[in-house]
Amino acid sequence: MVDLYGYLSMSVAAIQQQQRQLAEQARRIEQLEAALRDAHVCR
């Protein structure tokens, strides 16, 4: 028999990890966009 609770727990943990990674990537993109805007304004 499949351990549905274990499978569900692993799935939730994987989704949470992906969410953290996406949030970090979004934060980094915002930083890079701000740096590009600043570099453009300074020229």
LOBA-705075 format. One record per atom (N, C-alpha, C): atom name; x, z, y; residue in one letter. Coordinates in pm, whole numbers, padded with zeros to 5 digits. Each point is the difference from the previous one (the first is absolute). Example, Ala and Ser with C-alpha at 12.3 -4.5 7.8 and 13.67 -1.06 7.14 Angstrom:
2
rec atomo = N&px = 01319&pz = 00780&py = -00569&residuo = a .
rec atomo = CA&px = -00089&pz = 00000&py = 00119&residuo = a .
rec atomo = C&px = 00090&pz = 00000&py = 00120&residuo = a .
rec atomo = N&px = -00035&pz = -00072&py = 00105&residuo = s .
rec atomo = CA&px = 00082&pz = 00006&py = 00119&residuo = s .
rec atomo = C&px = -00077&pz = 00073&py = 00109&residuo = s .
END
This chain:
43
rec atomo = N&px = 00084&pz = 00000&py = -00120&residuo = m .
rec atomo = CA&px = -00084&pz = 00000&py = 00120&residuo = m .
rec atomo = C&px = 00088&pz = 00000&py = 00125&residuo = m .
rec atomo = N&px = -00045&pz = -00068&py = 00099&residuo = v .
rec atomo = CA&px = 00073&pz = -00010&py = 00126&residuo = v .
rec atomo = C&px = -00018&pz = 00129&py = 00080&residuo = v .
rec atomo = N&px = 00110&pz = 00047&py = 00058&residuo = d .
rec atomo = CA&px = -00005&pz = 00118&py = 00085&residuo = d .
rec atomo = C&px = -00040&pz = -00045&py = 00141&residuo = d .
rec atomo = N&px = -00130&pz = -00004&py = 00025&residuo = l .
rec atomo = CA&px = -00050&pz = -00052&py = 00127&residuo = l .
rec atomo = C&px = 00044&pz = 00086&py = 00117&residuo = l .
rec atomo = N&px = 00003&pz = 00130&py = -00017&residuo = y .
rec atomo = CA&px = 00042&pz = 00088&py = 00109&residuo = y .
rec atomo = C&px = 00145&pz = -00026&py = 00036&residuo = y .
rec atomo = N&px = 00086&pz = -00014&py = -00100&residuo = g .
rec atomo = CA&px = 00141&pz = -00029&py = 00025&residuo = g .
rec atomo = C&px = 00019&pz = -00136&py = 00065&residuo = g .
rec atomo = N&px = -00074&pz = -00098&py = -00048&residuo = y .
rec atomo = CA&px = 00010&pz = -00135&py = 00056&residuo = y .
rec atomo = C&px = -00047&pz = 00000&py = 00145&residuo = y .
rec atomo = N&px = -00112&pz = 00068&py = 00025&residuo = l .
rec atomo = CA&px = -00053&pz = 00007&py = 00136&residuo = l .
rec atomo = C&px = 00098&pz = 00072&py = 00092&residuo = l .
rec atomo = N&px = 00059&pz = 00107&py = -00047&residuo = s .
rec atomo = CA&px = 00096&pz = 00076&py = 00081&residuo = s .
rec atomo = C&px = 00121&pz = -00086&py = 00036&residuo = s .
rec atomo = N&px = 00050&pz = -00075&py = -00095&residuo = m .
rec atomo = CA&px = 00114&pz = -00089&py = 00027&residuo = m .
rec atomo = C&px = -00039&pz = -00110&py = 00098&residuo = m .
rec atomo = N&px = -00120&pz = -00052&py = -00014&residuo = s .
rec atomo = CA&px = -00048&pz = -00105&py = 00091&residuo = s .
rec atomo = C&px = -00011&pz = 00053&py = 00142&residuo = s .
rec atomo = N&px = -00056&pz = 00118&py = 00015&residuo = v .
rec atomo = CA&px = -00015&pz = 00059&py = 00133&residuo = v .
rec atomo = C&px = 00137&pz = 00026&py = 00062&residuo = v .
rec atomo = N&px = 00093&pz = 00051&py = -00079&residuo = a .
rec atomo = CA&px = 00135&pz = 00026&py = 00051&residuo = a .
rec atomo = C&px = 00066&pz = -00129&py = 00046&residuo = a .
rec atomo = N&px = -00017&pz = -00108&py = -00075&residuo = a .
rec atomo = CA&px = 00059&pz = -00128&py = 00036&residuo = a .
rec atomo = C&px = -00062&pz = -00053&py = 00129&residuo = a .
rec atomo = N&px = -00130&pz = 00014&py = 00014&residuo = i .
rec atomo = CA&px = -00069&pz = -00047&py = 00121&residuo = i .
rec atomo = C&px = 00046&pz = 00082&py = 00121&residuo = i .
rec atomo = N&px = 00015&pz = 00130&py = -00018&residuo = q .
rec atomo = CA&px = 00047&pz = 00084&py = 00110&residuo = q .
rec atomo = C&px = 00141&pz = -00037&py = 00043&residuo = q .
rec atomo = N&px = 00086&pz = -00030&py = -00096&residuo = q .
rec atomo = CA&px = 00136&pz = -00041&py = 00031&residuo = q .
rec atomo = C&px = 00000&pz = -00133&py = 00076&residuo = q .
rec atomo = N&px = -00084&pz = -00092&py = -00043&residuo = q .
rec atomo = CA&px = -00009&pz = -00128&py = 00070&residuo = q .
rec atomo = C&px = -00050&pz = 00020&py = 00143&residuo = q .
rec atomo = N&px = -00095&pz = 00092&py = 00019&residuo = q .
rec atomo = CA&px = -00051&pz = 00027&py = 00134&residuo = q .
rec atomo = C&px = 00110&pz = 00055&py = 00089&residuo = q .
rec atomo = N&px = 00084&pz = 00090&py = -00054&residuo = r .
rec atomo = CA&px = 00111&pz = 00054&py = 00079&residuo = r .
rec atomo = C&px = 00098&pz = -00111&py = 00038&residuo = r .
rec atomo = N&px = 00027&pz = -00090&py = -00095&residuo = q .
rec atomo = CA&px = 00092&pz = -00110&py = 00029&residuo = q .
rec atomo = C&px = -00057&pz = -00093&py = 00106&residuo = q .
rec atomo = N&px = -00128&pz = -00030&py = -00008&residuo = l .
rec atomo = CA&px = -00062&pz = -00088&py = 00099&residuo = l .
rec atomo = C&px = 00000&pz = 00065&py = 00138&residuo = l .
rec atomo = N&px = -00025&pz = 00130&py = 00005&residuo = a .
rec atomo = CA&px = 00002&pz = 00070&py = 00128&residuo = a .
rec atomo = C&px = 00140&pz = -00004&py = 00061&residuo = a .
rec atomo = N&px = 00102&pz = 00019&py = -00082&residuo = e .
rec atomo = CA&px = 00138&pz = -00005&py = 00049&residuo = e .
rec atomo = C&px = 00035&pz = -00140&py = 00048&residuo = e .
rec atomo = N&px = -00043&pz = -00102&py = -00072&residuo = q .
rec atomo = CA&px = 00026&pz = -00137&py = 00041&residuo = q .
rec atomo = C&px = -00070&pz = -00032&py = 00132&residuo = q .
rec atomo = N&px = -00123&pz = 00047&py = 00016&residuo = a .
rec atomo = CA&px = -00073&pz = -00023&py = 00125&residuo = a .
rec atomo = C&px = 00072&pz = 00069&py = 00116&residuo = a .
rec atomo = N&px = 00048&pz = 00122&py = -00023&residuo = r .
rec atomo = CA&px = 00073&pz = 00072&py = 00104&residuo = r .
rec atomo = C&px = 00127&pz = -00075&py = 00039&residuo = r .
rec atomo = N&px = 00069&pz = -00052&py = -00100&residuo = r .
rec atomo = CA&px = 00124&pz = -00074&py = 00026&residuo = r .
rec atomo = C&px = -00028&pz = -00129&py = 00076&residuo = r .
rec atomo = N&px = -00106&pz = -00070&py = -00035&residuo = i .
rec atomo = CA&px = -00037&pz = -00122&py = 00071&residuo = i .
rec atomo = C&px = -00030&pz = 00031&py = 00147&residuo = i .
rec atomo = N&px = -00071&pz = 00109&py = 00024&residuo = e .
rec atomo = CA&px = -00029&pz = 00040&py = 00138&residuo = e .
rec atomo = C&px = 00128&pz = 00027&py = 00077&residuo = e .
rec atomo = N&px = 00096&pz = 00066&py = -00064&residuo = q .
rec atomo = CA&px = 00129&pz = 00028&py = 00065&residuo = q .
rec atomo = C&px = 00073&pz = -00131&py = 00033&residuo = q .
rec atomo = N&px = 00001&pz = -00092&py = -00094&residuo = l .
rec atomo = CA&px = 00069&pz = -00127&py = 00021&residuo = l .
rec atomo = C&px = -00067&pz = -00082&py = 00109&residuo = l .
rec atomo = N&px = -00134&pz = 00000&py = 00001&residuo = e .
rec atomo = CA&px = -00071&pz = -00073&py = 00105&residuo = e .
rec atomo = C&px = 00029&pz = 00060&py = 00137&residuo = e .
rec atomo = N&px = 00006&pz = 00132&py = 00008&residuo = a .
rec atomo = CA&px = 00031&pz = 00066&py = 00127&residuo = a .
rec atomo = C&px = 00142&pz = -00034&py = 00044&residuo = a .
rec atomo = N&px = 00093&pz = -00002&py = -00094&residuo = a .
rec atomo = CA&px = 00138&pz = -00035&py = 00033&residuo = a .
rec atomo = C&px = 00009&pz = -00144&py = 00050&residuo = a .
rec atomo = N&px = -00075&pz = -00090&py = -00061&residuo = l .
rec atomo = CA&px = 00000&pz = -00139&py = 00044&residuo = l .
rec atomo = C&px = -00061&pz = -00013&py = 00140&residuo = l .
rec atomo = N&px = -00107&pz = 00073&py = 00025&residuo = r .
rec atomo = CA&px = -00061&pz = -00003&py = 00134&residuo = r .
rec atomo = C&px = 00100&pz = 00052&py = 00103&residuo = r .
rec atomo = N&px = 00066&pz = 00111&py = -00032&residuo = d .
rec atomo = CA&px = 00098&pz = 00058&py = 00092&residuo = d .
rec atomo = C&px = 00115&pz = -00097&py = 00025&residuo = d .
rec atomo = N&px = 00048&pz = -00065&py = -00104&residuo = a .
rec atomo = CA&px = 00110&pz = -00094&py = 00013&residuo = a .
rec atomo = C&px = -00041&pz = -00119&py = 00084&residuo = a .
rec atomo = N&px = -00123&pz = -00044&py = -00015&residuo = h .
rec atomo = CA&px = -00050&pz = -00114&py = 00076&residuo = h .
rec atomo = C&px = -00015&pz = 00035&py = 00148&residuo = h .
rec atomo = N&px = -00047&pz = 00120&py = 00027&residuo = v .
rec atomo = CA&px = -00021&pz = 00044&py = 00138&residuo = v .
rec atomo = C&px = 00135&pz = 00018&py = 00071&residuo = v .
rec atomo = N&px = 00099&pz = 00045&py = -00073&residuo = c .
rec atomo = CA&px = 00132&pz = 00027&py = 00060&residuo = c .
rec atomo = C&px = 00076&pz = -00127&py = 00037&residuo = c .
rec atomo = N&px = -00039&pz = -00111&py = -00055&residuo = r .
rec atomo = CA&px = 00074&pz = -00125&py = 00027&residuo = r .
rec atomo = C&px = -00025&pz = -00053&py = 00136&residuo = r .
END
